[in-house]
Amino acid sequence: MIVVNTDFVVGYEITGMLGLVRGNTIRAKHVGKDIMARVTQIFGGEITGYTEMLDEAREEALGRMAAQAQALGADAVINARFSTSAIMENAAEVLAYGTAVTLIASSYTQ
């Protein structure tokens, strides 16, 4: 599945738009990681536990979005975007969304 954040895919023509597709997940870290995050917050620096959590969440949301597009018969998702929001203390939602499209190889040559 091709996923791009542009409104086109280089080398292809869009032959159909199948609509909005999305995937989301809500993640929280366990108490042990949360304690370490609070210590890091006091002294400064990257809170790697949360960085890893959000990386995993983005991949999960992206995979769910791509699966939804594939179920519609899409070849690609264009205009892909991410949105993140706090759901409750220490839990975040990551949403991936875009437009599912069908493609054909471009016959245009320069």
BABA-130490 format. One record per atom (N, C-alpha, C, O): atom name; x, y, z; residue number from 1; residue in one letter. Coordinates in steps of 0.2 Angstrom, whole numbers. Example, Ala and Ser with C-alpha at 12.3 -4.5 7.8 and 13.67 -1.06 7.14 Angstrom:
% residues 2
N;66;-28;39;1;A
CA;62;-22;39;1;A
C;66;-16;39;1;A
O;71;-17;42;1;A
N;64;-11;35;2;S
CA;68;-5;36;2;S
C;64;0;39;2;S
O;67;6;40;2;S
END
This chain:
% residues 110
N;4;-6;0;1;M
CA;0;0;0;1;M
C;4;6;0;1;M
O;9;7;4;1;M
N;3;10;-5;2;I
CA;7;17;-5;2;I
C;3;22;-1;2;I
O;-3;23;-1;2;I
N;7;25;4;3;V
CA;4;30;8;3;V
C;9;36;7;3;V
O;15;36;9;3;V
N;6;42;5;4;V
CA;9;48;4;4;V
C;6;54;8;4;V
O;0;54;9;4;V
N;10;59;9;5;N
CA;6;65;12;5;N
C;5;71;7;5;N
O;4;76;9;5;N
N;6;69;1;6;T
CA;4;73;-5;6;T
C;-2;72;-8;6;T
O;-5;66;-6;6;T
N;-5;76;-12;7;D
CA;-11;74;-16;7;D
C;-10;71;-23;7;D
O;-14;71;-27;7;D
N;-4;68;-23;8;F
CA;-3;64;-30;8;F
C;3;59;-28;8;F
O;6;59;-22;8;F
N;3;54;-32;9;V
CA;9;49;-31;9;V
C;13;49;-38;9;V
O;10;48;-43;9;V
N;19;51;-37;10;V
CA;24;51;-43;10;V
C;24;45;-47;10;V
O;24;39;-44;10;V
N;23;46;-53;11;G
CA;23;40;-58;11;G
C;16;37;-59;11;G
O;15;32;-63;11;G
N;11;40;-56;12;Y
CA;4;37;-56;12;Y
C;-1;42;-57;12;Y
O;0;48;-56;12;Y
N;-7;40;-60;13;E
CA;-13;44;-61;13;E
C;-18;42;-56;13;E
O;-19;35;-56;13;E
N;-22;46;-53;14;I
CA;-27;44;-49;14;I
C;-33;43;-53;14;I
O;-35;47;-57;14;I
N;-36;37;-53;15;T
CA;-42;35;-57;15;T
C;-48;35;-53;15;T
O;-53;35;-56;15;T
N;-48;35;-47;16;G
CA;-54;35;-42;16;G
C;-52;37;-35;16;G
O;-47;35;-33;16;G
N;-57;40;-32;17;M
CA;-57;42;-25;17;M
C;-62;38;-21;17;M
O;-68;38;-23;17;M
N;-60;34;-17;18;L
CA;-64;29;-13;18;L
C;-66;32;-6;18;L
O;-71;29;-3;18;L
N;-64;38;-4;19;G
CA;-66;41;2;19;G
C;-61;41;7;19;G
O;-55;39;7;19;G
N;-63;44;13;20;L
CA;-59;45;19;20;L
C;-58;38;22;20;L
O;-62;34;23;20;L
N;-51;37;24;21;V
CA;-50;31;28;21;V
C;-46;33;34;21;V
O;-43;39;34;21;V
N;-47;29;39;22;R
CA;-43;31;46;22;R
C;-42;25;50;22;R
O;-44;20;49;22;R
N;-37;26;54;23;G
CA;-35;21;59;23;G
C;-33;25;65;23;G
O;-30;30;65;23;G
N;-35;22;71;24;N
CA;-33;25;77;24;N
C;-31;20;82;24;N
O;-33;14;82;24;N
N;-28;22;88;25;T
CA;-26;18;93;25;T
C;-26;23;99;25;T
O;-24;29;99;25;T
N;-27;20;105;26;I
CA;-26;24;111;26;I
C;-21;20;116;26;I
O;-22;14;117;26;I
N;-16;23;118;27;R
CA;-10;20;121;27;R
C;-9;24;128;27;R
O;-10;30;129;27;R
N;-7;20;133;28;A
CA;-5;22;139;28;A
C;1;18;142;28;A
O;2;12;140;28;A
N;6;21;145;29;K
CA;12;18;148;29;K
C;10;15;155;29;K
O;6;18;158;29;K
N;13;10;157;30;H
CA;12;7;164;30;H
C;16;11;169;30;H
O;20;16;167;30;H
N;14;10;175;31;V
CA;16;14;181;31;V
C;23;15;181;31;V
O;26;20;183;31;V
N;27;10;180;32;G
CA;34;10;181;32;G
C;37;15;176;32;G
O;42;19;178;32;G
N;35;15;170;33;K
CA;38;20;165;33;K
C;35;27;166;33;K
O;39;31;165;33;K
N;29;27;169;34;D
CA;27;34;171;34;D
C;31;37;177;34;D
O;32;43;177;34;D
N;33;33;182;35;I
CA;38;35;187;35;I
C;44;38;184;35;I
O;47;43;186;35;I
N;47;34;179;36;M
CA;53;36;176;36;M
C;52;43;172;36;M
O;57;47;172;36;M
N;47;43;169;37;A
CA;45;49;165;37;A
C;45;55;170;37;A
O;47;61;168;37;A
N;42;55;176;38;R
CA;42;60;180;38;R
C;49;62;183;38;R
O;50;68;184;38;R
N;53;57;184;39;V
CA;60;59;186;39;V
C;63;63;180;39;V
O;67;68;181;39;V
N;63;60;174;40;T
CA;66;64;168;40;T
C;63;71;168;40;T
O;66;76;166;40;T
N;56;72;169;41;Q
CA;53;78;169;41;Q
C;57;83;174;41;Q
O;57;89;172;41;Q
N;59;81;179;42;I
CA;62;85;184;42;I
C;69;87;182;42;I
O;70;93;182;42;I
N;73;83;179;43;F
CA;79;84;177;43;F
C;80;86;170;43;F
O;85;89;168;43;F
N;75;85;166;44;G
CA;75;87;159;44;G
C;78;82;155;44;G
O;81;77;157;44;G
N;76;82;148;45;G
CA;79;77;143;45;G
C;73;74;140;45;G
O;67;75;142;45;G
N;74;69;135;46;E
CA;69;66;132;46;E
C;66;60;136;46;E
O;70;57;140;46;E
N;59;60;136;47;I
CA;56;55;139;47;I
C;55;49;134;47;I
O;50;48;131;47;I
N;60;45;134;48;T
CA;60;40;129;48;T
C;55;35;129;48;T
O;52;32;124;48;T
N;52;33;135;49;G
CA;46;29;136;49;G
C;40;31;132;49;G
O;37;27;129;49;G
N;39;38;132;50;Y
CA;34;41;129;50;Y
C;35;41;121;50;Y
O;30;41;117;50;Y
N;41;43;120;51;T
CA;43;43;113;51;T
C;42;36;109;51;T
O;39;36;104;51;T
N;44;31;113;52;E
CA;43;24;110;52;E
C;35;23;109;52;E
O;33;20;105;52;E
N;32;25;115;53;M
CA;24;23;115;53;M
C;21;27;109;53;M
O;17;24;105;53;M
N;23;33;107;54;L
CA;20;37;102;54;L
C;22;34;95;54;L
O;18;34;90;54;L
N;28;32;94;55;D
CA;31;28;88;55;D
C;26;22;87;55;D
O;24;21;81;55;D
N;26;18;92;56;E
CA;22;12;91;56;E
C;14;14;89;56;E
O;11;10;85;56;E
N;12;19;93;57;A
CA;5;21;91;57;A
C;4;23;84;57;A
O;-1;22;81;57;A
N;9;27;82;58;R
CA;8;30;75;58;R
C;8;24;70;58;R
O;5;24;65;58;R
N;13;19;71;59;E
CA;13;13;67;59;E
C;7;9;67;59;E
O;4;7;61;59;E
N;4;8;73;60;E
CA;-2;5;73;60;E
C;-8;8;69;60;E
O;-12;5;66;60;E
N;-9;15;71;61;A
CA;-14;19;67;61;A
C;-13;19;60;61;A
O;-18;18;56;61;A
N;-7;19;57;62;L
CA;-5;19;50;62;L
C;-7;12;47;62;L
O;-10;12;42;62;L
N;-5;7;51;63;G
CA;-7;0;48;63;G
C;-15;-1;48;63;G
O;-17;-4;43;63;G
N;-18;2;53;64;R
CA;-26;1;53;64;R
C;-29;5;47;64;R
O;-34;3;44;64;R
N;-26;11;46;65;M
CA;-28;15;40;65;M
C;-27;12;34;65;M
O;-32;11;29;65;M
N;-21;9;33;66;A
CA;-19;6;26;66;A
C;-24;0;26;66;A
O;-26;-2;20;66;A
N;-25;-4;31;67;A
CA;-30;-10;30;67;A
C;-37;-8;28;67;A
O;-40;-11;24;67;A
N;-39;-2;31;68;Q
CA;-46;0;29;68;Q
C;-46;2;22;68;Q
O;-51;1;18;68;Q
N;-41;5;19;69;A
CA;-40;7;12;69;A
C;-40;1;8;69;A
O;-43;1;3;69;A
N;-36;-4;10;70;Q
CA;-35;-10;6;70;Q
C;-42;-14;6;70;Q
O;-44;-17;0;70;Q
N;-46;-14;11;71;A
CA;-53;-17;11;71;A
C;-57;-13;6;71;A
O;-62;-17;3;71;A
N;-56;-7;5;72;L
CA;-60;-3;0;72;L
C;-58;-5;-7;72;L
O;-61;-3;-12;72;L
N;-52;-8;-8;73;G
CA;-49;-9;-15;73;G
C;-44;-4;-17;73;G
O;-43;-3;-23;73;G
N;-42;0;-12;74;A
CA;-37;6;-14;74;A
C;-30;3;-16;74;A
O;-28;-2;-13;74;A
N;-27;7;-20;75;D
CA;-20;6;-21;75;D
C;-15;10;-17;75;D
O;-10;9;-16;75;D
N;-18;16;-15;76;A
CA;-14;21;-11;76;A
C;-19;25;-6;76;A
O;-25;25;-7;76;A
N;-15;28;-2;77;V
CA;-19;33;2;77;V
C;-15;40;1;77;V
O;-9;40;2;77;V
N;-18;45;-1;78;I
CA;-15;51;-2;78;I
C;-17;56;4;78;I
O;-22;55;7;78;I
N;-13;62;4;79;N
CA;-15;67;9;79;N
C;-15;64;16;79;N
O;-19;66;20;79;N
N;-11;59;18;80;A
CA;-10;56;24;80;A
C;-8;61;30;80;A
O;-3;64;29;80;A
N;-11;60;35;81;R
CA;-10;65;41;81;R
C;-10;61;47;81;R
O;-14;56;48;81;R
N;-7;64;53;82;F
CA;-8;61;59;82;F
C;-11;67;64;82;F
O;-10;72;63;82;F
N;-15;64;69;83;S
CA;-17;69;74;83;S
C;-16;65;81;83;S
O;-17;59;81;83;S
N;-14;69;86;84;T
CA;-13;66;92;84;T
C;-17;70;97;84;T
O;-17;76;97;84;T
N;-20;67;102;85;S
CA;-24;70;107;85;S
C;-23;66;114;85;S
O;-23;60;114;85;S
N;-24;70;119;86;A
CA;-24;67;126;86;A
C;-31;65;127;86;A
O;-36;69;127;86;A
N;-32;59;129;87;I
CA;-38;56;131;87;I
C;-40;56;138;87;I
O;-45;58;141;87;I
N;-35;55;142;88;M
CA;-35;55;149;88;M
C;-28;56;152;88;M
O;-23;56;148;88;M
N;-27;57;158;89;E
CA;-20;58;161;89;E
C;-16;51;159;89;E
O;-18;46;160;89;E
N;-10;53;156;90;N
CA;-5;47;154;90;N
C;-8;43;148;90;N
O;-5;37;147;90;N
N;-13;45;144;91;A
CA;-15;41;139;91;A
C;-16;46;133;91;A
O;-19;51;133;91;A
N;-14;43;127;92;A
CA;-15;47;121;92;A
C;-18;43;115;92;A
O;-17;37;114;92;A
N;-22;47;111;93;E
CA;-24;44;105;93;E
C;-20;46;99;93;E
O;-19;52;99;93;E
N;-19;42;95;94;V
CA;-15;44;88;94;V
C;-20;42;83;94;V
O;-23;36;82;94;V
N;-22;46;78;95;L
CA;-26;45;73;95;L
C;-22;46;66;95;L
O;-19;52;66;95;L
N;-23;42;62;96;A
CA;-20;42;55;96;A
C;-26;43;50;96;A
O;-31;39;51;96;A
N;-26;47;46;97;Y
CA;-31;48;41;97;Y
C;-29;51;34;97;Y
O;-24;54;34;97;Y
N;-33;49;29;98;G
CA;-31;51;22;98;G
C;-36;49;17;98;G
O;-42;47;19;98;G
N;-35;50;11;99;T
CA;-40;48;6;99;T
C;-38;42;2;99;T
O;-32;42;-1;99;T
N;-42;37;2;100;A
CA;-40;31;-2;100;A
C;-42;32;-9;100;A
O;-47;35;-11;100;A
N;-37;30;-13;101;V
CA;-38;31;-21;101;V
C;-36;25;-24;101;V
O;-32;20;-22;101;V
N;-38;24;-31;102;T
CA;-35;19;-35;102;T
C;-31;23;-40;102;T
O;-31;29;-42;102;T
N;-26;19;-43;103;L
CA;-21;22;-47;103;L
C;-20;18;-53;103;L
O;-22;12;-54;103;L
N;-17;21;-58;104;I
CA;-14;18;-64;104;I
C;-7;21;-66;104;I
O;-6;27;-65;104;I
N;-3;17;-68;105;A
CA;4;19;-70;105;A
C;3;25;-75;105;A
O;-1;24;-80;105;A
N;7;30;-74;106;S
CA;6;36;-78;106;S
C;10;34;-85;106;S
O;15;31;-85;106;S
N;6;37;-90;107;S
CA;9;36;-97;107;S
C;13;42;-99;107;S
O;16;42;-104;107;S
N;13;47;-95;108;Y
CA;17;53;-96;108;Y
C;24;52;-95;108;Y
O;26;50;-90;108;Y
N;28;54;-100;109;T
CA;35;54;-100;109;T
C;38;61;-102;109;T
O;35;65;-106;109;T
N;44;63;-99;110;Q
CA;47;69;-100;110;Q
C;52;68;-105;110;Q
O;55;73;-107;110;Q
END
